[in-house]
Amino acid sequence: MVMPVMFSSHVFSEDSDYNMKVGVTEVSQSIFELHMLIFWICVGIGVIVFSIMFWSLFKYRKSKGAVAADFDDNLWLEIGWTVAATVVLIWMAVPATQVMVEAYDDAEGEINILITGHQWKWHYEYLEDEVGFFSNLATSQEQINGEVPKGEFYLREVDEPLVIPTNTRIRFLITGNDVIHSWWVPDFAVKQDAIPGFINTAWTNVPEPGIFRGACTELCGIKHAFMPVVVRAVEREEFDAYIAEKVTLAEAERLLTSKNWTKEELMERGESFYATNCSACHQAGGQGIPPVFPALDGSQIALSDSARHIQILMEGVQGSAMAAFGESYSEVDIASVITYTRQAWSNGKNGDGVIVTPKDIVDYKNRIDL
């Protein structure tokens, strides 16, 4: 731990608008104290250098008859400022190294969470319990369009935050699904790139309950500003109950694949899924944003080629912005959104009328495994 700097808590408060955030974890506070230590060292160096410079300019000015000395160098002066600079660098390097070692400790956590960046949302998976979910922007489109007043947490609210227990070592394994994202929570002093095909790690141990907000800090596409990070820290008992509920819901979701779904049930669920996960690119009316995001209303695939429709949702389209959904969403979600896009808008009147059921998705996965 870096020795506290006595100036920092008095001159620069935690709520300051002109300094970095102190944070709630030990690591974030260590980083803040390191920041202030380096700041005051730089201030001290600046005061000394500029004091000597202005004193020299004043004392040896031409109007006082000063004549420039005629010499090339001074050996002891050269040695002196070289030694002084070395001492200052060591003074900064030792605490900086201590903080970096602490911040990048890669030891396994009591709870390990896989974080995957998608365009444009985050997926969280609790590895010990094998349950996961997507966290999507919850700010309404009306606020974004300026049709209604913006809320307190405009573009910083999600439909489902990441929940973690307090006083527990949490390790984050961070990766990307499509392009490079960056997961950042300033209160934890965690900012780590989410790179496809590569896993970066970070960790935290939050001492108190609360809601902590961050964002993606890597320019990841046109909806970069629409994928905030929200973490809710709770007491361990509440967290255990939360995970137990998640496990129960996941098991119930798996059982739904064997249910005989009606078109109306699939349409209702698919409409909700489409609004959350698809409308940003393909638009609420299915008209898309050509040529990047093709229209679904009137699409020949949606009208008459259910096999290709399933393949696209499951595997994505290489070289395009269409990501693979097969490993991220349940069979029920994929079947319902395919059915919805085949039956919504003008497609329901002009298409082949075929619905896609969760069993169709299970069969597709089985064929791919073979």
Contacts in CASP RR format, 6 or more apart in sequence:
PFRMAT RR
TARGET T0000
AUTHOR 0000-0000-0000
METHOD contacts of the structure
MODEL  1
MVMPVMFSSHVFSEDSDYNMKVGVTEVSQSIFELHMLIFWICVGIGVIVF
SIMFWSLFKYRKSKGAVAADFDDNLWLEIGWTVAATVVLIWMAVPATQVM
VEAYDDAEGEINILITGHQWKWHYEYLEDEVGFFSNLATSQEQINGEVPK
GEFYLREVDEPLVIPTNTRIRFLITGNDVIHSWWVPDFAVKQDAIPGFIN
TAWTNVPEPGIFRGACTELCGIKHAFMPVVVRAVEREEFDAYIAEKVTLA
EAERLLTSKNWTKEELMERGESFYATNCSACHQAGGQGIPPVFPALDGSQ
IALSDSARHIQILMEGVQGSAMAAFGESYSEVDIASVITYTRQAWSNGKN
GDGVIVTPKDIVDYKNRIDL
1 26 0 8 1.000
1 30 0 8 1.000
1 98 0 8 1.000
1 102 0 8 1.000
2 30 0 8 1.000
2 33 0 8 1.000
2 34 0 8 1.000
2 37 0 8 1.000
2 95 0 8 1.000
2 98 0 8 1.000
2 99 0 8 1.000
3 33 0 8 1.000
3 37 0 8 1.000
3 95 0 8 1.000
4 33 0 8 1.000
5 33 0 8 1.000
5 36 0 8 1.000
5 37 0 8 1.000
5 40 0 8 1.000
7 36 0 8 1.000
7 40 0 8 1.000
8 32 0 8 1.000
8 33 0 8 1.000
8 36 0 8 1.000
12 18 0 8 1.000
12 19 0 8 1.000
12 36 0 8 1.000
14 21 0 8 1.000
14 22 0 8 1.000
14 23 0 8 1.000
20 32 0 8 1.000
20 35 0 8 1.000
20 186 0 8 1.000
21 28 0 8 1.000
21 32 0 8 1.000
21 186 0 8 1.000
21 187 0 8 1.000
22 28 0 8 1.000
22 29 0 8 1.000
22 32 0 8 1.000
23 29 0 8 1.000
23 32 0 8 1.000
23 186 0 8 1.000
23 187 0 8 1.000
23 188 0 8 1.000
23 189 0 8 1.000
24 187 0 8 1.000
24 188 0 8 1.000
24 206 0 8 1.000
24 207 0 8 1.000
24 208 0 8 1.000
24 212 0 8 1.000
25 187 0 8 1.000
25 188 0 8 1.000
25 189 0 8 1.000
25 204 0 8 1.000
25 205 0 8 1.000
25 206 0 8 1.000
25 207 0 8 1.000
26 205 0 8 1.000
26 207 0 8 1.000
27 99 0 8 1.000
27 102 0 8 1.000
27 103 0 8 1.000
27 188 0 8 1.000
27 189 0 8 1.000
27 204 0 8 1.000
28 186 0 8 1.000
28 187 0 8 1.000
28 188 0 8 1.000
28 189 0 8 1.000
30 99 0 8 1.000
30 102 0 8 1.000
30 103 0 8 1.000
31 99 0 8 1.000
31 103 0 8 1.000
31 189 0 8 1.000
34 95 0 8 1.000
34 96 0 8 1.000
34 99 0 8 1.000
37 92 0 8 1.000
37 95 0 8 1.000
38 92 0 8 1.000
38 96 0 8 1.000
41 88 0 8 1.000
41 91 0 8 1.000
41 92 0 8 1.000
45 88 0 8 1.000
59 66 0 8 1.000
60 66 0 8 1.000
103 189 0 8 1.000
105 203 0 8 1.000
106 171 0 8 1.000
106 201 0 8 1.000
106 203 0 8 1.000
107 169 0 8 1.000
107 171 0 8 1.000
107 203 0 8 1.000
108 171 0 8 1.000
109 169 0 8 1.000
109 170 0 8 1.000
109 171 0 8 1.000
109 203 0 8 1.000
110 168 0 8 1.000
110 169 0 8 1.000
110 170 0 8 1.000
111 126 0 8 1.000
111 128 0 8 1.000
111 164 0 8 1.000
111 165 0 8 1.000
111 168 0 8 1.000
111 169 0 8 1.000
111 170 0 8 1.000
111 171 0 8 1.000
112 126 0 8 1.000
112 127 0 8 1.000
112 128 0 8 1.000
112 170 0 8 1.000
112 171 0 8 1.000
112 173 0 8 1.000
113 124 0 8 1.000
113 125 0 8 1.000
113 126 0 8 1.000
113 127 0 8 1.000
113 162 0 8 1.000
113 164 0 8 1.000
113 170 0 8 1.000
113 171 0 8 1.000
113 172 0 8 1.000
113 173 0 8 1.000
114 123 0 8 1.000
114 124 0 8 1.000
114 125 0 8 1.000
114 127 0 8 1.000
114 173 0 8 1.000
114 175 0 8 1.000
115 122 0 8 1.000
115 123 0 8 1.000
115 124 0 8 1.000
115 162 0 8 1.000
115 172 0 8 1.000
115 173 0 8 1.000
115 174 0 8 1.000
115 175 0 8 1.000
115 183 0 8 1.000
115 194 0 8 1.000
116 122 0 8 1.000
116 123 0 8 1.000
116 125 0 8 1.000
116 174 0 8 1.000
116 175 0 8 1.000
116 176 0 8 1.000
116 177 0 8 1.000
116 194 0 8 1.000
116 328 0 8 1.000
117 123 0 8 1.000
117 175 0 8 1.000
117 176 0 8 1.000
117 177 0 8 1.000
117 178 0 8 1.000
117 181 0 8 1.000
117 183 0 8 1.000
117 194 0 8 1.000
117 216 0 8 1.000
117 227 0 8 1.000
118 134 0 8 1.000
118 176 0 8 1.000
118 177 0 8 1.000
118 178 0 8 1.000
118 181 0 8 1.000
118 323 0 8 1.000
118 328 0 8 1.000
119 177 0 8 1.000
119 178 0 8 1.000
119 179 0 8 1.000
119 220 0 8 1.000
119 221 0 8 1.000
119 223 0 8 1.000
119 321 0 8 1.000
119 323 0 8 1.000
120 137 0 8 1.000
120 216 0 8 1.000
120 220 0 8 1.000
120 221 0 8 1.000
120 223 0 8 1.000
120 224 0 8 1.000
120 226 0 8 1.000
120 227 0 8 1.000
120 280 0 8 1.000
121 134 0 8 1.000
121 135 0 8 1.000
121 136 0 8 1.000
121 137 0 8 1.000
121 227 0 8 1.000
121 277 0 8 1.000
122 134 0 8 1.000
122 135 0 8 1.000
122 162 0 8 1.000
122 183 0 8 1.000
122 227 0 8 1.000
122 229 0 8 1.000
123 132 0 8 1.000
123 133 0 8 1.000
123 134 0 8 1.000
123 135 0 8 1.000
123 177 0 8 1.000
123 328 0 8 1.000
124 132 0 8 1.000
124 133 0 8 1.000
124 134 0 8 1.000
124 135 0 8 1.000
124 162 0 8 1.000
125 131 0 8 1.000
125 132 0 8 1.000
126 132 0 8 1.000
126 243 0 8 1.000
126 246 0 8 1.000
127 173 0 8 1.000
129 243 0 8 1.000
129 246 0 8 1.000
129 247 0 8 1.000
130 250 0 8 1.000
131 243 0 8 1.000
131 246 0 8 1.000
131 247 0 8 1.000
131 249 0 8 1.000
131 250 0 8 1.000
132 246 0 8 1.000
132 250 0 8 1.000
133 160 0 8 1.000
133 246 0 8 1.000
134 160 0 8 1.000
134 277 0 8 1.000
134 328 0 8 1.000
134 329 0 8 1.000
135 158 0 8 1.000
135 159 0 8 1.000
135 160 0 8 1.000
135 161 0 8 1.000
135 162 0 8 1.000
135 229 0 8 1.000
135 230 0 8 1.000
136 158 0 8 1.000
136 159 0 8 1.000
136 160 0 8 1.000
136 276 0 8 1.000
136 277 0 8 1.000
137 155 0 8 1.000
137 157 0 8 1.000
137 158 0 8 1.000
137 159 0 8 1.000
137 226 0 8 1.000
137 227 0 8 1.000
137 228 0 8 1.000
138 157 0 8 1.000
138 158 0 8 1.000
138 159 0 8 1.000
139 151 0 8 1.000
139 153 0 8 1.000
139 154 0 8 1.000
139 155 0 8 1.000
139 156 0 8 1.000
139 157 0 8 1.000
139 226 0 8 1.000
140 148 0 8 1.000
142 148 0 8 1.000
143 149 0 8 1.000
143 150 0 8 1.000
143 151 0 8 1.000
143 154 0 8 1.000
144 155 0 8 1.000
153 213 0 8 1.000
155 225 0 8 1.000
155 226 0 8 1.000
155 228 0 8 1.000
156 213 0 8 1.000
156 214 0 8 1.000
156 215 0 8 1.000
156 228 0 8 1.000
156 230 0 8 1.000
157 228 0 8 1.000
157 230 0 8 1.000
158 228 0 8 1.000
158 229 0 8 1.000
158 230 0 8 1.000
159 276 0 8 1.000
161 211 0 8 1.000
161 230 0 8 1.000
161 231 0 8 1.000
161 232 0 8 1.000
162 229 0 8 1.000
162 230 0 8 1.000
162 231 0 8 1.000
162 232 0 8 1.000
163 231 0 8 1.000
163 232 0 8 1.000
163 233 0 8 1.000
163 234 0 8 1.000
163 239 0 8 1.000
163 242 0 8 1.000
164 170 0 8 1.000
164 204 0 8 1.000
164 206 0 8 1.000
164 231 0 8 1.000
164 232 0 8 1.000
164 233 0 8 1.000
164 234 0 8 1.000
164 239 0 8 1.000
165 233 0 8 1.000
165 234 0 8 1.000
165 235 0 8 1.000
165 236 0 8 1.000
165 238 0 8 1.000
165 239 0 8 1.000
165 240 0 8 1.000
166 206 0 8 1.000
166 207 0 8 1.000
166 208 0 8 1.000
166 209 0 8 1.000
166 233 0 8 1.000
166 234 0 8 1.000
166 235 0 8 1.000
166 236 0 8 1.000
167 205 0 8 1.000
167 206 0 8 1.000
167 207 0 8 1.000
167 236 0 8 1.000
168 205 0 8 1.000
168 206 0 8 1.000
168 236 0 8 1.000
169 203 0 8 1.000
169 204 0 8 1.000
169 205 0 8 1.000
170 203 0 8 1.000
170 204 0 8 1.000
170 205 0 8 1.000
170 206 0 8 1.000
171 201 0 8 1.000
171 202 0 8 1.000
171 203 0 8 1.000
172 183 0 8 1.000
172 190 0 8 1.000
172 192 0 8 1.000
172 201 0 8 1.000
172 202 0 8 1.000
172 203 0 8 1.000
172 204 0 8 1.000
173 199 0 8 1.000
173 200 0 8 1.000
173 201 0 8 1.000
174 183 0 8 1.000
174 192 0 8 1.000
174 193 0 8 1.000
174 194 0 8 1.000
174 199 0 8 1.000
174 200 0 8 1.000
174 201 0 8 1.000
174 202 0 8 1.000
175 194 0 8 1.000
175 195 0 8 1.000
175 196 0 8 1.000
175 197 0 8 1.000
175 198 0 8 1.000
175 199 0 8 1.000
175 200 0 8 1.000
176 194 0 8 1.000
176 195 0 8 1.000
176 196 0 8 1.000
176 197 0 8 1.000
177 196 0 8 1.000
177 323 0 8 1.000
177 324 0 8 1.000
177 328 0 8 1.000
178 196 0 8 1.000
178 321 0 8 1.000
178 323 0 8 1.000
179 196 0 8 1.000
179 220 0 8 1.000
179 221 0 8 1.000
180 193 0 8 1.000
180 194 0 8 1.000
180 195 0 8 1.000
180 196 0 8 1.000
180 218 0 8 1.000
180 220 0 8 1.000
181 193 0 8 1.000
181 194 0 8 1.000
181 216 0 8 1.000
181 218 0 8 1.000
181 220 0 8 1.000
181 227 0 8 1.000
182 191 0 8 1.000
182 192 0 8 1.000
182 193 0 8 1.000
182 194 0 8 1.000
182 216 0 8 1.000
182 217 0 8 1.000
182 218 0 8 1.000
183 190 0 8 1.000
183 191 0 8 1.000
183 192 0 8 1.000
183 194 0 8 1.000
183 202 0 8 1.000
183 216 0 8 1.000
183 229 0 8 1.000
184 190 0 8 1.000
184 191 0 8 1.000
184 192 0 8 1.000
184 214 0 8 1.000
184 215 0 8 1.000
184 216 0 8 1.000
184 217 0 8 1.000
184 229 0 8 1.000
185 191 0 8 1.000
185 204 0 8 1.000
185 212 0 8 1.000
185 213 0 8 1.000
185 214 0 8 1.000
185 229 0 8 1.000
185 231 0 8 1.000
186 214 0 8 1.000
187 212 0 8 1.000
187 213 0 8 1.000
188 204 0 8 1.000
188 206 0 8 1.000
188 212 0 8 1.000
188 231 0 8 1.000
190 202 0 8 1.000
190 203 0 8 1.000
190 204 0 8 1.000
191 217 0 8 1.000
192 200 0 8 1.000
192 201 0 8 1.000
192 202 0 8 1.000
193 200 0 8 1.000
193 218 0 8 1.000
194 200 0 8 1.000
194 218 0 8 1.000
206 212 0 8 1.000
206 233 0 8 1.000
208 233 0 8 1.000
209 233 0 8 1.000
209 234 0 8 1.000
209 235 0 8 1.000
210 232 0 8 1.000
210 233 0 8 1.000
210 234 0 8 1.000
211 230 0 8 1.000
211 231 0 8 1.000
211 232 0 8 1.000
211 233 0 8 1.000
212 230 0 8 1.000
212 231 0 8 1.000
212 232 0 8 1.000
212 233 0 8 1.000
213 228 0 8 1.000
213 229 0 8 1.000
213 230 0 8 1.000
213 231 0 8 1.000
214 228 0 8 1.000
214 229 0 8 1.000
214 230 0 8 1.000
215 225 0 8 1.000
215 227 0 8 1.000
215 228 0 8 1.000
215 229 0 8 1.000
216 224 0 8 1.000
216 227 0 8 1.000
216 228 0 8 1.000
216 229 0 8 1.000
218 224 0 8 1.000
220 227 0 8 1.000
223 280 0 8 1.000
226 280 0 8 1.000
234 242 0 8 1.000
253 330 0 8 1.000
253 332 0 8 1.000
254 330 0 8 1.000
256 330 0 8 1.000
256 332 0 8 1.000
256 358 0 8 1.000
257 330 0 8 1.000
257 331 0 8 1.000
257 332 0 8 1.000
257 358 0 8 1.000
257 359 0 8 1.000
257 361 0 8 1.000
257 362 0 8 1.000
258 358 0 8 1.000
258 359 0 8 1.000
259 358 0 8 1.000
261 332 0 8 1.000
261 335 0 8 1.000
261 336 0 8 1.000
261 357 0 8 1.000
261 358 0 8 1.000
263 339 0 8 1.000
263 343 0 8 1.000
263 355 0 8 1.000
266 335 0 8 1.000
266 336 0 8 1.000
266 339 0 8 1.000
266 340 0 8 1.000
266 355 0 8 1.000
266 356 0 8 1.000
266 357 0 8 1.000
267 336 0 8 1.000
267 339 0 8 1.000
267 340 0 8 1.000
267 343 0 8 1.000
267 344 0 8 1.000
269 332 0 8 1.000
269 333 0 8 1.000
269 336 0 8 1.000
269 340 0 8 1.000
270 333 0 8 1.000
270 336 0 8 1.000
270 337 0 8 1.000
270 339 0 8 1.000
270 340 0 8 1.000
271 340 0 8 1.000
271 344 0 8 1.000
273 329 0 8 1.000
273 333 0 8 1.000
273 336 0 8 1.000
273 337 0 8 1.000
273 340 0 8 1.000
274 337 0 8 1.000
274 340 0 8 1.000
274 341 0 8 1.000
274 344 0 8 1.000
275 284 0 8 1.000
277 329 0 8 1.000
277 337 0 8 1.000
278 337 0 8 1.000
278 341 0 8 1.000
279 285 0 8 1.000
279 286 0 8 1.000
281 288 0 8 1.000
281 289 0 8 1.000
281 292 0 8 1.000
281 293 0 8 1.000
281 321 0 8 1.000
282 288 0 8 1.000
282 289 0 8 1.000
282 293 0 8 1.000
282 294 0 8 1.000
282 295 0 8 1.000
282 296 0 8 1.000
283 289 0 8 1.000
283 293 0 8 1.000
285 297 0 8 1.000
285 344 0 8 1.000
285 345 0 8 1.000
286 295 0 8 1.000
286 296 0 8 1.000
286 297 0 8 1.000
286 341 0 8 1.000
286 344 0 8 1.000
286 345 0 8 1.000
287 295 0 8 1.000
287 297 0 8 1.000
288 294 0 8 1.000
288 295 0 8 1.000
288 296 0 8 1.000
292 321 0 8 1.000
293 321 0 8 1.000
296 302 0 8 1.000
296 341 0 8 1.000
296 345 0 8 1.000
296 347 0 8 1.000
297 344 0 8 1.000
297 345 0 8 1.000
297 346 0 8 1.000
297 347 0 8 1.000
298 345 0 8 1.000
298 346 0 8 1.000
298 347 0 8 1.000
298 350 0 8 1.000
299 347 0 8 1.000
301 308 0 8 1.000
301 309 0 8 1.000
301 312 0 8 1.000
302 309 0 8 1.000
302 341 0 8 1.000
302 342 0 8 1.000
302 347 0 8 1.000
302 351 0 8 1.000
303 342 0 8 1.000
303 347 0 8 1.000
303 350 0 8 1.000
303 351 0 8 1.000
303 352 0 8 1.000
304 351 0 8 1.000
304 352 0 8 1.000
306 338 0 8 1.000
306 342 0 8 1.000
306 352 0 8 1.000
306 354 0 8 1.000
306 356 0 8 1.000
306 360 0 8 1.000
309 338 0 8 1.000
309 341 0 8 1.000
309 342 0 8 1.000
309 356 0 8 1.000
310 334 0 8 1.000
310 338 0 8 1.000
310 356 0 8 1.000
310 360 0 8 1.000
310 361 0 8 1.000
310 364 0 8 1.000
311 364 0 8 1.000
312 322 0 8 1.000
313 325 0 8 1.000
313 326 0 8 1.000
313 334 0 8 1.000
313 337 0 8 1.000
313 338 0 8 1.000
314 324 0 8 1.000
314 325 0 8 1.000
314 326 0 8 1.000
314 334 0 8 1.000
314 361 0 8 1.000
314 364 0 8 1.000
314 365 0 8 1.000
314 368 0 8 1.000
315 324 0 8 1.000
315 326 0 8 1.000
316 322 0 8 1.000
316 323 0 8 1.000
316 324 0 8 1.000
316 325 0 8 1.000
325 333 0 8 1.000
325 334 0 8 1.000
326 334 0 8 1.000
326 365 0 8 1.000
330 358 0 8 1.000
331 358 0 8 1.000
331 359 0 8 1.000
331 361 0 8 1.000
331 362 0 8 1.000
331 365 0 8 1.000
332 358 0 8 1.000
334 358 0 8 1.000
334 361 0 8 1.000
335 356 0 8 1.000
335 357 0 8 1.000
335 358 0 8 1.000
335 360 0 8 1.000
335 361 0 8 1.000
338 356 0 8 1.000
339 355 0 8 1.000
339 356 0 8 1.000
339 357 0 8 1.000
341 347 0 8 1.000
342 348 0 8 1.000
342 351 0 8 1.000
342 353 0 8 1.000
342 354 0 8 1.000
342 355 0 8 1.000
342 356 0 8 1.000
343 353 0 8 1.000
343 355 0 8 1.000
END
